[in-house]
Amino acid sequence: MTPTPRIKRFSVIERLFHLSLMITFLLQTATGFSRLYITTAWGKKINAVFGGYDNSLLIHKWVGVVMMVGFVIHTVYLFTRINWRTPVKSVFGEDSLVPNIADLKHFGQRILWFFGLGSRPRFSRWTYWEKFDYWAVYWGLPLLAITGVMLMYPMVTSRFLPGWSLNIAALLHRAEAILAVTYIFIVHFFIGHLRPSSFPMNEAMFSGSVPLEEANEEKPAWVESLQNSGRLKMVSAAAPVLWYRVVYFVFGYAVLLFGVYLLINGIMYARQVGLH
């Protein structure tokens, strides 16, 4: 049986970035919720898993530091991906995650196509919702980091800012965290894994590659560009082995179910902690 042709979608380092973000985000959500919901029975159970309230806070702080370091490393990595000979084309080109005019055009075409009033847009390597997905997380991290550091070192913060700034920092930190949790566990999970074209799982971020047929159907402009530039054979990839697929399916759905568990319980107990 001839193997299905596949093309590379993500590099190893990009997949490692995503994996580290998944793990740290889940830990931050769980430890953050354990403290936010400490007055509820559910919050006490989560705290017990992490060794108590103080230990949850300690884990939350140090995982936050890891996330900040990862953010800096990722940002440096982004700059290394720019072709500095043609920076404008590199930053706003088809291989870039930076939004451009084509994304607005595709968004309008998508709406018309949805209502049967036009043809389906021909997406390149990144769709407009993938770019939104990426930047929503990217710009949220600095806000969480800045407010988190302020709350970690309140005495130092008070030397430079008025005391009420800590109240604002706590409010922003909580609001951004709840927004991120809601977005990731509803929108991102649905788009990434539960919509018909992705179900039962979008394997690209785990396997690093996608079937050529799938890429040609969802991102025809990208495949056409690879063919025209002679790069299609250069990005060919082998299918992941069976044991590895089993591992990332189990891991991926464990993460998904745990995330949904946190979200549902967070909503159920929101009134008890004044989040309504």
URCORRA-V565109 format. One record per backbone hydrogen bond with DSSP energy under -0.5 kcal/mol. NH is the residue of the N-H (numbers start at 1). CO is the residue of the C=O. If there is no record, write none. Layout:
nh: [NH & NH]
co: [CO & CO]
//
This chain:
nh: [6 & 7 & 8 & 9 & 10 & 15 & 16 & 17 & 18 & 19 & 20 & 21 & 22 & 23 & 24 & 25 & 26 & 27 & 28 & 29 & 30 & 31 & 32 & 33 & 34 & 35 & 36 & 37 & 38 & 40 & 43 & 44 & 45 & 46 & 47 & 48 & 49 & 50 & 51 & 52 & 56 & 57 & 58 & 59 & 60 & 61 & 62 & 63 & 64 & 65 & 66 & 67 & 68 & 69 & 70 & 71 & 72 & 73 & 74 & 75 & 76 & 77 & 78 & 79 & 80 & 81 & 81 & 82 & 84 & 86 & 90 & 91 & 92 & 93 & 96 & 98 & 103 & 104 & 105 & 106 & 107 & 108 & 109 & 110 & 111 & 112 & 113 & 114 & 115 & 116 & 117 & 118 & 123 & 131 & 132 & 133 & 134 & 135 & 136 & 137 & 138 & 139 & 140 & 141 & 142 & 143 & 144 & 145 & 146 & 147 & 148 & 149 & 150 & 151 & 152 & 153 & 154 & 157 & 158 & 159 & 159 & 160 & 160 & 161 & 165 & 166 & 167 & 168 & 169 & 170 & 171 & 172 & 173 & 174 & 175 & 176 & 177 & 178 & 179 & 180 & 181 & 182 & 183 & 184 & 185 & 186 & 187 & 187 & 188 & 189 & 190 & 191 & 192 & 193 & 194 & 194 & 195 & 198 & 199 & 201 & 202 & 203 & 206 & 207 & 208 & 208 & 210 & 212 & 215 & 216 & 217 & 218 & 219 & 221 & 222 & 222 & 223 & 224 & 225 & 226 & 227 & 228 & 229 & 230 & 231 & 232 & 235 & 235 & 236 & 237 & 245 & 246 & 247 & 248 & 249 & 250 & 251 & 252 & 253 & 254 & 255 & 256 & 257 & 258 & 259 & 260 & 261 & 262 & 263 & 264 & 265 & 266 & 267 & 268 & 269 & 270 & 273 & 273 & 274 & 275 & 276]
co: [237 & 210 & 235 & 208 & 208 & 11 & 12 & 13 & 14 & 15 & 16 & 17 & 18 & 19 & 20 & 21 & 22 & 23 & 24 & 25 & 26 & 27 & 28 & 29 & 30 & 31 & 32 & 33 & 35 & 37 & 37 & 40 & 41 & 42 & 43 & 44 & 45 & 46 & 48 & 47 & 52 & 53 & 54 & 55 & 56 & 57 & 58 & 59 & 60 & 61 & 62 & 63 & 64 & 65 & 66 & 67 & 68 & 69 & 70 & 71 & 72 & 73 & 74 & 75 & 76 & 77 & 78 & 79 & 82 & 83 & 86 & 87 & 88 & 89 & 93 & 91 & 100 & 100 & 101 & 102 & 103 & 104 & 105 & 106 & 107 & 108 & 109 & 110 & 111 & 113 & 112 & 112 & 121 & 127 & 128 & 129 & 130 & 131 & 132 & 133 & 134 & 135 & 136 & 137 & 138 & 139 & 140 & 141 & 142 & 143 & 144 & 145 & 146 & 147 & 148 & 149 & 151 & 153 & 154 & 155 & 156 & 156 & 157 & 157 & 162 & 163 & 163 & 164 & 165 & 166 & 167 & 168 & 169 & 170 & 171 & 172 & 173 & 174 & 175 & 176 & 177 & 178 & 179 & 180 & 181 & 182 & 182 & 183 & 183 & 184 & 186 & 187 & 188 & 189 & 189 & 190 & 190 & 195 & 195 & 198 & 192 & 201 & 203 & 203 & 203 & 204 & 7 & 5 & 211 & 212 & 213 & 214 & 215 & 123 & 123 & 219 & 219 & 220 & 221 & 222 & 223 & 224 & 225 & 227 & 226 & 226 & 231 & 232 & 233 & 6 & 241 & 242 & 243 & 244 & 245 & 246 & 247 & 248 & 249 & 250 & 251 & 252 & 253 & 254 & 255 & 256 & 257 & 258 & 259 & 260 & 261 & 262 & 263 & 264 & 265 & 267 & 269 & 270 & 271 & 270 & 274]
//
